[in-house]
Amino acid sequence: MRVRIAASEETGKDKPVNDRRDEGQLVNTLHDMFAALRVCWVPPPPDKSRPGMEYTIVFAFKRNGELLAPARVTYATHGVPDEVRNVYHEAVEAALRRCTPMHFSTGMAGAIAGHPIALRFFDDRIMIEHFKNSDDANK
């Protein structure tokens, strides 16, 4: 299973960071699960991020909604400084912490447990400041 989670200026602004999971509502479908993961994603601040950054992880859930093992990074944009890569790593880890344990229904828990999930985070925010700084450096 794969899903792309893009960053936008509105991502993460709909609820406070500490209130990302609605424990009263069970995750019953793949659509519900990916929607929950999208809500948990808060991209790095614009001054520490990079336009077009891609970061892909693979992980699996247990029946109880916890991660089976730590998520494994399978791709990060090449040629990006380690500091930028680390900022995205921290943001992805924070998203997983906010979303777990995932509150699966009994049927969904049995269906999803142990199956690998690939999740691609793509920072498609337009950061005018970044491009302005690039132009100033080229002069």
Number of C-alpha atoms within 10 A of each C-alpha: 9 13 14 15 22 17 22 15 13 9 16 17 11 9 12 8 16 8 11 18 20 12 12 7 10 16 23 16 16 13 10 13 18 17 13 20 21 20 20 26 24 20 25 18 10 15 9 13 19 22 16 15 19 20 21 22 20 19 17 20 20 18 22 17 20 17 19 16 12 12 18 12 15 12 13 18 14 9 7 11 9 9 11 15 21 11 17 24 18 14 18 23 15 16 20 19 14 20 23 17 17 25 23 24 17 13 12 18 20 13 15 19 18 16 14 15 16 19 22 20 24 20 20 16 18 15 14 11 11 15 12 10 10 11 10 8 8 6 5
